[in-house]
Amino acid sequence: MERIVSARLVFRTTANTKVAMAVAAARNDGYSSFGESLSITADGRQVPVSEVPDHHGGRLHYMEFTDPAEVTVEYSATVAGKALPEEAGLADRIRYVRPSRYAESDRLLPTAYAEFEGLCGGELLLAVRNWVNGELRYMSGSSRGTDGAVETLLSRRGVCRDFAHLAIALLRSKDIPARLAAVYAPGLSPMDFHAVAEAYVEGAWHVIDPTGLAPRESMLRITAGRDSADTAFLSTVGGSLTLNQMQVTAVVNGDLPVEDPARLVALG
């Protein structure tokens, strides 16, 4: 499978702003070919940028702006094949079963045990995916950046990150290591960066998408972490910025895979 993805961002910074960006596809082993390009300009001039390795093959691109600037980011990648499955070390299996800022699994223990008693493995993943999909309504702009899984469950609506946070919290409540993955998602409509959950069951990481908005088989990893605090596509580590434009594309060369929510799928 060949996937062609791109992202274009335009943002305005204040003086003395430091920016960390996660839009590049993860560089993991196993792809048969991987080509990409990245251009970052500020007021028409190329911007010095540092590439910083992140978890799970992800990469941050870091830049600093002394003066206010209008910044344009253009990224594209063509990736063929699938990445090799990532092994889960003990540290990851511990880290991703703990509660985190947006996945408050300790507060959802009663819900998880009431709804999913006796389930494990792939059966549990499917049950959590279907439950979250049935309990929440997908509504663009319906949640705040500070909302976690508990607030999402109370409001019964959200966007992809909210669906993923709730699924992650419920799985961790059942002692399943789970994390959030930011992806390019061919077939997603409306097109955007997408957030899904990954869970470690049956000896491997498997992806679930409680929104059901795109086939998992064609998704391309950008990065992964405890929750959206670790996976934001654009953030400041000093100063501030205003995002003015964003355009994301993701397609496959050929037909999209047929999605079967019951099948275990590794994100590649």
N, C-alpha and C positions, 0 to 999 in steps of 0.2 A: 504494500500500500504506500502510495506517495501522497504526502500532505503538503499543501502550499498555504502559508500563513503570513499575515502582515499586521502591523500596528502603526498608526500615525497619531502622535500626540502633539498638541500645541499648548504650551502653558506660559504664564507670566510669573517671574520671580520678583521678590523684593531684593534689596541689597543684602549681601552676606548670607545667601541661601545655599545650603548643601542638600543635594538631592540623591536619593537612592531609588533606582528603577528596576523592576523585574518584568521585562517583556520578552526576553530572549528565551527560545526553547531550551530546555535542559539538554546538556551535552553528556548523555550516558552512553555506555558501550552498547554495541549491537546493531546500530543502524547501518544499512548497506550504503547509504550516502547521506551527507548532511552539508548543505550549503546555506549561507546566510549573509546578510549585509546589514550594517547599522550606520546611520548617519545622524549626528546630533549637531545642530547649528543654533547659534544665538545671535540674533540680529544679522543673519547672513554669514556669520563666521563659524568655522568648525570649533567645536568645544572639546578640550582635553577631557578624556573619560578614562576611568580605571575600572577594569573588570575584576569583580571580587567573587570568588567561589562561595556558593551557598550550599545548604543541605540538599541531598538527593539529586545532585546534578544541576541544580539551579545556579543561576549567575545573577549577581547584582551589578548594575552599571552605576557608578558613583561619579558625581560631578559637583563642582563648586562655582558659584557666581558671586563675585565681589560687588558688581553693580547690578541694578535691575535689568532684566533681559527678557526678550520674547524668544522662547526656546521651541524649536521644532525637532521632533524625534521621528525618524522613519526607519522601521525595522521590517525585514522580510526573511523568510526561510523556506527552503524546500527540503523536505526530509522524507527519505524512502526507507521502508522496512520498519522493524519494531525494536525498541530497546530491550536489552536483556533484563530479566526479572531482577529486582534489587533484593539482596539479602537483608534481613532485619536482625541486627545485632541486639544483644540484651539491653544496651542503653536505650535504643529506640523502642523496644517493647515495654520498657519501664516509662520512658518519657511520654509516650502516646497513650498510656492508660490513665494518666493523671488528669485532674480537672485543669482547665486553662481559662484565660480571660473571657473568651466567647463561647466556650463549651463547658458549661458548669455541670459536669456529670455528677458531682456530689449532691447537687440539688434535685437531680432527676432520678435518683435511685428508686424511689417508690414507683414512679411511672414506668421505668424500664422493667422492673420485676413484675409489675401488675400486667403489663401488656405482652411481655415476651418470655414468660416463665417456661422453662423446659426447652427453649430453643438454643441451638448452637450452630457454628459453622455457616455454610452457605444458606441454610434455612433461616438463620437469624438475620443475615444480611438482607435477604429478600423481604422478610417480615418488617424490618426497620424501614427499608426503602419504601415499601408500600404504605406503611402506617404514616410516615412523614408526608408522603405524596397525597394521602387522603385527608390528613388533618390540616394541612396548610394550603393557602391559596396564593399562587404566584401573582404578585402585583408589583410592577416596576415603581420604584420610588416610595414604596410603602414602609420601609424600615429606615432606622437611623444608623449611622456608623458605629454607635455605641451599643447597639442591641446585641445581646447574646442569645443563647439557645432558650433560656427561660422566658425572656421577653418575647421571643418569637412564638413560643408555644402559647403564651397568653394572648397574643394579638391574632394568632392563627393566619398570618400572612407574612410574606417576605419575598426576597429575591434569592438567587442561587446560593449565595454565601450563608443566608439564614437557614435554608433547607439543609445545607451541608453541616452547619454548626449543630443543628438539632440532631441529625443522624449521628454525628460524631459523639455528642454528649450521651446519647442513649446507648451506643455501643460501648463506650468507656464505662458506663454504669454497669454493664454486664461483663466487665473485665476483659473487653476486646480492645487491643491497641488500635487507635483510629486517628487519622490526621486529615488535614485539609490539603487538597491539591488544586493549584491554579492551572488552568489548561486553555489551549485553543481547542474549540469544539466545532468541527465541520458539521453542518446541519442545524446549528443553533439559530433560532429566530425569536426575537431580533438578535442580530449578531453582536457579540460583546466578548470581553474576557469572561471565562466561566469558572465556577468553583464547584468541586465535587468532593466526596469523601472517599478515603481509602481505609480499608480495615485489614488487619492481619489475622487471617483464619486459614486453617488447613495448610499451614506452613508457608504462606505467601501473602503478599499484599494484593488485595482485589479492590476495584473501584466500584462505587455505587453512586448513582445520580438520582437523588430523590425527586428532582424536578421532572425527570423523564423527557427533557427538551432536546436531547441530542444522543446519537448512538455512542456508547462508550468506546467501542473498538477503534474508532477513528480519532479519538482525543489525543492531543499532544501535550505532554507535561511542560509547564514553565517552571514551577517550583512546588515545594510542599513544606508544611510546618504544622505547628500545634493547632493553629486556627488562622483567621485572616490577619491577625497582628503580625504573623510571620511571612505572609504571602502577598502583601499589598503591591500592586503594579507600580505605584508612584507614591513616594513618601518623602518628607523632609526630615533631616537630622540637624536642623538649624535654619532659622529664617522661615519663610512661607512662600507659597505659590498658589496661583489660581489656574485650574485646568479649563481651557477655553474650547478645545476641540479634541475629539477622540474618534478614531475610525479603526475598526478591527475587521479582518477578513480571515476566513479559514475554510478551505475546500479540500476535497480529495480528487485525485486523478482517476476518475471512474465513478462507479455507483457507490453511494453510502452503504455501509453495512446495515443489515437488518437487526434492530435492537431486540434482545430477549432479556428482560430484567432478571430472569431466574438463572441465567448463565453466569458463572464466575469469569470475570474479565480482569486481566492485569493491564494497568495503564502503561502504554508504551509510546 
